[in-house]
């Protein structure tokens, strides 16, 4: 097919972008992320810096990306600010040293914030596509993220047309962008499989400054093998949900699931898939990992609505080689819709996310180590947690070989408050916090979720905090963190030392 747009090299496309401009990139995880143009832009930044000239750009994406985007631009010191989420080690270091300004935000809010202009103008949209029409129709590749909003708002557009992703992906996307208040109406998604938008993004073809032809796989890394700890967490989640069904608090047909990213999420889905008591279920989530594909093939998962196909190259080839089967079972939506609070509440979603630490009140830190060092960001966990029918947070009870307890008197940073967190699960067990006052919650979390090495230590803390509605001592609440910073181990604390 002949296209009426300039066909550029990645280097030629990168030359069009200027210092201090803001770019909206496609990508939600490495799935569907632009690859060739940001890598070329990083090389250009290195040349500009070598010549003594400043060159940095603002980077907007859907969520995290791959090594050719966040990785390459960070290594070239070419990022001035970044939002809304990242997972690159170099970029993380630059954020924590103040070299890059990072705005952490709920993923569902990002497109609206961009539309309102809170982040300034979007000069460029750089997106990966599986197909383009001469009239400006764009079939996105393996994610939607916020690409549809960037395409509509950007002054100019650059497209990476990736041969690795076939044009037959047409029909797997559902592009819908709500109107802004006060004209906004309800979002008519009443089941995970409901389609409400268009299979393509349509832009003014005059905005397309060029097309770069690529043949690049998504830079999705493999997850670690499961461990006895992650397997036990997965089994604990599965057993809890089965018990909720038996008690009549989950209907016999089950409820849609949202699952976060990573090894624990894979273990949870694996346990649910194996359970003979869990019926075939649907997913309304933001990311599909490799573990979901066999569940779809076996019929254990009947439909999956997502924002991204975060699949290994081999698993993605499995999907594209049987595209007809998967197009009837997978739908990719913008993050504004996949994570929308209205839909999460309406569908009665069971949300399952991971924590860095949980405190005795039930507050969760999912972003910062020792209260100040950013890991990745809040991502979509808050979108789901605050609105889910059941909100579950899980994590191993310890880290660093037992030197850090994930259960602490007070979270050193709070992303999800006790008002939103209902269930806490570690490999030790389950704490159901629903209907419990703060002191009851604290006892449940210690008894059911805390590692044995830390139970008596935390019980001693509770004895010192009997008065007040919350089991809180301002002088002692961060003593376990201080103990680790002083001695490299949270164990063996002398509470009197920290009074």
Rosetta blueprint (number, residue, H / E / L):
1 X L
2 X L
3 X L
4 X L
5 X L
6 X L
7 X E
8 X E
9 X L
10 X H
11 X H
12 X H
13 X H
14 X H
15 X H
16 X L
17 X L
18 X L
19 X L
20 X L
21 X L
22 X E
23 X E
24 X E
25 X E
26 X L
27 X L
28 X L
29 X L
30 X L
31 X L
32 X L
33 X L
34 X L
35 X L
36 X H
37 X H
38 X H
39 X H
40 X H
41 X H
42 X H
43 X H
44 X H
45 X H
46 X H
47 X H
48 X H
49 X H
50 X H
51 X L
52 X L
53 X L
54 X L
55 X L
56 X L
57 X E
58 X E
59 X E
60 X E
61 X L
62 X L
63 X L
64 X L
65 X L
66 X L
67 X H
68 X H
69 X H
70 X H
71 X H
72 X H
73 X H
74 X H
75 X H
76 X L
77 X L
78 X L
79 X E
80 X E
81 X E
82 X E
83 X E
84 X L
85 X L
86 X L
87 X L
88 X L
89 X H
90 X H
91 X H
92 X H
93 X H
94 X H
95 X H
96 X H
97 X L
98 X L
99 X L
100 X L
101 X E
102 X E
103 X L
104 X L
105 X L
106 X L
107 X H
108 X H
109 X H
110 X H
111 X H
112 X H
113 X H
114 X H
115 X H
116 X H
117 X L
118 X L
119 X L
120 X L
121 X L
122 X L
123 X L
124 X E
125 X E
126 X E
127 X E
128 X E
129 X E
130 X E
131 X E
132 X E
133 X L
134 X L
135 X L
136 X L
137 X E
138 X E
139 X E
140 X E
141 X L
142 X L
143 X E
144 X L
145 X E
146 X L
147 X H
148 X H
149 X H
150 X H
151 X H
152 X H
153 X H
154 X L
155 X L
156 X E
157 X E
158 X E
159 X E
160 X E
161 X E
162 X E
163 X L
164 X L
165 X L
166 X L
167 X H
168 X H
169 X H
170 X L
171 X L
172 X L
173 X E
174 X E
175 X E
176 X L
177 X L
178 X L
179 X L
180 X L
181 X L
182 X L
183 X L
184 X L
185 X L
186 X L
187 X L
188 X L
189 X L
190 X L
191 X L
192 X L
193 X L
194 X L
195 X L
196 X L
197 X L
198 X E
199 X L
200 X L
201 X E
202 X E
203 X L
204 X L
205 X H
206 X H
207 X H
208 X E
209 X E
210 X E
211 X E
212 X E
213 X E
214 X E
215 X L
216 X L
217 X L
218 X L
219 X L
220 X L
221 X L
222 X L
223 X L
224 X L
225 X L
226 X L
227 X L
228 X H
229 X H
230 X H
231 X H
232 X H
233 X H
234 X H
235 X H
236 X H
237 X H
238 X H
239 X H
240 X H
241 X H
242 X H
243 X H
244 X H
245 X H
246 X H
247 X L
248 X L
249 X L
250 X L
251 X L
252 X L
253 X L
254 X L
255 X L
256 X L
257 X E
258 X E
259 X E
260 X L
261 X L
262 X L
263 X H
264 X H
265 X H
266 X H
267 X H
268 X H
269 X H
270 X H
271 X H
272 X H
273 X H
274 X H
275 X L
276 X L
277 X L
278 X L
279 X L
280 X L
281 X E
282 X E
283 X E
284 X E
285 X L
286 X L
287 X L
288 X E
289 X L
290 X H
291 X H
292 X H
293 X H
294 X H
295 X H
296 X H
297 X H
298 X H
299 X L
300 X L
301 X E
302 X E
303 X E
304 X E
305 X E
306 X E
307 X L
308 X E
309 X E
310 X L
311 X L
312 X L
313 X H
314 X H
315 X H
316 X H
317 X H
318 X H
319 X H
320 X H
321 X H
322 X L
323 X H
324 X H
325 X H
326 X H
327 X H
328 X L
329 X L
330 X E
331 X E
332 X E
333 X E
334 X E
335 X H
336 X H
337 X H
338 X H
339 X L
340 X L
341 X H
342 X H
343 X H
344 X H
345 X H
346 X H
347 X H
348 X L
349 X L
350 X E
351 X E
352 X E
353 X E
354 X E
355 X L
356 X L
357 X E
358 X E
359 X E
360 X L
361 X L
362 X L
363 X L
364 X E
365 X E
366 X L
367 X L
368 X E
369 X E
370 X L
371 X L
372 X L
373 X E
374 X E
375 X L
376 X L
377 X L
378 X L
379 X L
380 X L
381 X H
382 X H
383 X H
384 X H
385 X H
386 X L
387 X L
388 X L
389 X L
390 X E
391 X E
392 X E
393 X E
394 X E
395 X L
396 X L
397 X L
398 X E
399 X E
400 X H
401 X H
402 X H
403 X L
404 X E
405 X E
406 X L
407 X E
408 X E
409 X L
410 X L
411 X L
412 X L
413 X L
414 X L
415 X L
416 X E
417 X L
418 X L
419 X L
420 X L
421 X L
422 X L
423 X E
424 X E
425 X E
426 X E
427 X L
428 X L
429 X E
430 X E
431 X E
432 X E
433 X L
434 X L
435 X L
436 X L
437 X L
438 X H
439 X H
440 X H
441 X H
442 X H
443 X H
444 X H
445 X H
446 X H
447 X H
448 X H
449 X H
450 X L
451 X L
452 X H
453 X H
454 X H
455 X H
456 X H
457 X H
458 X H
459 X H
460 X H
461 X H
462 X H
463 X H
464 X L
465 X L
466 X L
467 X L
468 X L
469 X L
470 X L
471 X L
472 X L
473 X L
474 X L
475 X L
476 X L
477 X L
478 X L
479 X H
480 X H
481 X H
482 X H
483 X H
484 X H
485 X H
486 X H
487 X H
488 X L
489 X L
490 X L
491 X L
492 X L
493 X L
494 X L
495 X H
496 X H
497 X H
498 X H
499 X L
